Amino acid sequence: MSGVSAPAGEKYISLTTFKTDGTPVATPVWVVGYDGRRLLVWTGLGTWKVKRLRSDPRVIVSASDLRGRTRGESYDGWDGCSTSRREASWSRYSTGSTA
């Protein structure tokens, strides 16, 4: 698998964001769409993952279940978060497998 389409058919993904000290934090999120180049997820603007993304745009994405148990490959990417909207969504561009 390559590119952003790898986890696009999933209902949930594990979204790993990074604290200011570089510590990774994985969180399951609901996938709401894929437009051919961006994987869109749903979360609240006040969540810690959004706060972490504001200071560090790096992400790791992998297919997961509702509880965040991952399966398959993981993909590096970065946030393209639109904080002007009520819902937050991210663009994720794959740079390759991390697994």
Helices and strands as residue ranges (DSSP letters): E 12-18, E 24-34, E 39-42, H 48-55, E 58-64, E 70-78
